[in-house]
Amino acid sequence: MNHNCGCQPPMNPTEEEEEEGNSGQLSEFRARSNVKQRTAGTFSYQHFRLNQYICITSEMTTADYDQASLPDLLPLYYRRLFPFSQYHRWLNYGGVTKNYFQNREFSFTLKDDIYVRYQSFSTQNELEKEMQKMNPYKIDIGAVYSHRPNQHNTVKSGSFQALEKELVFDIDMTDYDDVRSCCSGADICPKCWTLMTIAIRILDRALRDDFGFRHCLWVYSGRRGVHCWVCDEAARKLSVVARSAVAEYLSLVKGGDETVRKVVLSDPIHPFITESLTVVERYFSQYALLGQDILGSKEAVDKVLALLPEDVRKKLLQYFQTEKNPEMRWDTLRSMAQDKRTTAKKGHYFEMEIMLQYCYPRLDVNVSKGVNHLLKSPFSVHPKTGRISVPIDLRELDRFDPFEVPTISLICEELDQPKTEEEQEDTMENENKKEAGERRKMRDYKRTSLAKYVKLFDNFLEGMAHSRKGEVLKNSDLQKDF
């Protein structure tokens, strides 16, 4: 099965792990070990009754989208719907430094997988015109470089270097294939999508509470995964060494296909792991025991038992001969683990290791470590599914449904629908406020299913702008003489 959905960016031919970096940042950004105990959040099961879901693959749910129509739809999307104003506002970061936006790399994937790297633009208008001219099938965002990326061939060898980039995370469902039974490869369904929900909850909490970051933009990839863009200034300035430290701190599942036991816990259990288990426990019974039936079939049971000490495995095998209920089986396994801890000198956290191995986020750490790594852009179209790569509202995370994300064919079709009276009034009200072109684009996306995602992006940008204003005022006060 082809696992290449296009979520991964084209590899940089010169992209190697950077050896140098400010090692001081390593300790500067290590997580605080005293993580405050959080009160239990609202993780209601009512929004994901997995036992009632039918496993639907991504291919089966995009019947309204025809890949052959993409060349005809993209020009309309980039001309009338793509949120260029918000997009430029995001990557310009309030004009934080001279040439910040101009030195940003963009990569376009054109028809027939033609990659065009090292694109850069002086203004929003220049970016807009080029995207409308090239109509990329996919957009990737890279680093802010020392020089204009489109002039990298004219720069003296060795002086063209990646300086800054958001701290990013890429979570792909294919990395969970060994622990999900409902789907495999690029296919997803409501059952296994819970893994993405768990991943977002665990990582977002850690990034905010353990590292102190505030501006984390979570984005659906358009097919089978999620991306996170940590946009704080401190995150954008992290060295490769510091990025690696953050990525390693957040990584628990280790080892390839040949590794049976991928999570190993030891005394004392770090507060971060305790916090992560709090999230996993909220979903584990409904997701793993009922949805994935990990203690149902003989094959599934054998995989779980392989993670246990031999004496425990033998006792459970005997018990499972008569007890068939998966939740009762799990309760007994947990009780045996707790009993083992009271009698053994150390360790024996095997029930926790099982929960983490089956549910904990699986990161592509190389994406997070490299400053010059490319990552798919928000509001890019996924060529296979036609879905737009949209921001995710964490306030409605349990309700987020990837199959409800609008396709390019849907939002282009919505443009043809007659305007409501409210939309006509809104048009008149804003008639004299903006230039004609910008006014039209503002109205156009508001008439489609894309509107709520652009609004969510707007709110994220407002939060960043408010923080920047606060920092400016704070620094101004510090410089005053009293």
Sequence and secondary structure as in RCSB ss.txt:
>XXXX:A:sequence
MNHNCGCQPPMNPTEEEEEEGNSGQLSEFRARSNVKQRTAGTFSYQHFRLNQYICITSEMTTADYDQASLPDLLP
LYYRRLFPFSQYHRWLNYGGVTKNYFQNREFSFTLKDDIYVRYQSFSTQNELEKEMQKMNPYKIDIGAVYSHRPN
QHNTVKSGSFQALEKELVFDIDMTDYDDVRSCCSGADICPKCWTLMTIAIRILDRALRDDFGFRHCLWVYSGRRG
VHCWVCDEAARKLSVVARSAVAEYLSLVKGGDETVRKVVLSDPIHPFITESLTVVERYFSQYALLGQDILGSKEA
VDKVLALLPEDVRKKLLQYFQTEKNPEMRWDTLRSMAQDKRTTAKKGHYFEMEIMLQYCYPRLDVNVSKGVNHLL
KSPFSVHPKTGRISVPIDLRELDRFDPFEVPTISLICEELDQPKTEEEQEDTMENENKKEAGERRKMRDYKRTSL
AKYVKLFDNFLEGMAHSRKGEVLKNSDLQKDF
>XXXX:A:secstr
     S S    TT        THHHHHTS  S           GGG  GGG     TTTT TT  GGGHHHHHH
HHHHHTS HHHHHHHHHTTT STTTTTTEEEEEEEGGGEEEEEE  SSHHHHHHHHHHH  SEEEEEEEESS GG
GGGGS TT   EEE  EEEEEEGGGGTTT SS  TT   HHHHHHHHHHHHHHHHIIIIIT    EEEEE SSSE
EEEEE  HHHHT  HHHHHHHHHHT      TT S      SS  HHHHHHHHHHHHHHIIIIIIIS TTTSHHH
HHHHHTTS HHHHHHHHHHHTT   HHHHHHHHHHHHHHHHHHSSS   HHHHHHHHHHS  B HHHHH TT  E
E TT B TTT BB  B  GGGGGG  GGGS BHHHHHHHTTS   HHHHHHHHHTTTTS HHHHHHHHHHHTSTT
HHHHHHHHHHHHHHHHHHHHHHHHHHHHH   
